[in-house]
């Protein structure tokens, strides 16, 4: 009799646990559905340039070529062959771009592709000084308005350099002596963001992390620093002027290239 009672009680407990588990699963499903509904109710801003032959790119990269292999008129479908370097257009730079043994494109965790978006807006300063470097004061000013930069954020430097697209000469801003003049990051800011604030990734509108004065001398030490931490970055972002300094979410996507060092990306901001 006691054994039978214990059995019935055990069955009842198990049934209750199943009910709780089902309710929890339903709650999770509802939560994700609600989250999707909220995101879809907001404004989506494409932070990506369309790429094609002739677009602005790093000085050492060859131009893209496109070959049409099949056409709708002749074959009933169209297939194009695209030939370009990995770092083409708006693109991701994986840590392996500069450092052997660190993450390749396919090793980047998908959880690192959906992040709070922080915009450090220095476009007015860059307009007055094309060699402008992001400063700690710029970060402090942002935090005085919006609070501490959230851990796991994507931090983008807005300079409005993207408005020069697709004029390669305007983006490079080369003077008569062949020196590039475009804004960039500073080591102090990058160390604060990655080592103290714990951000996930960063990006900018120019072709390089380092300012033009450095890249003229083939100095890419700031880009190397970011990638050495096993974090990725996005270059040649667009439409940062259409996104608020705080409150948005960024969705960074790119193909899963096996052993890739970089590849064109699609970057989308979800704006409140």
Secondary structure, 3 states (H helix, E strand, C coil): CHHHHHHHHHHHHHHHHHHHHHHHHHHHHHHHHHHHHHHHCCEEEECECCCCCCCCCCCCCCCCEEEEEECHHHHCCCEEEEECCCCCCCEEECHHHCCCCCCCHHHCCHHHHEEEEEEEECHHHHHHCCCCECCHHHHHHHHHHHCCCCCCCEEEEECCHHHHCCCHHHHHCECCCCCECCCECCHHHHHHHHHHCCCCEEEECCCCCCCHHHHCCCCCHHHHHHHHCCCEEEECECCHHHCCCCCEEEEEEECCCCCCCEEEEEEEEEEC
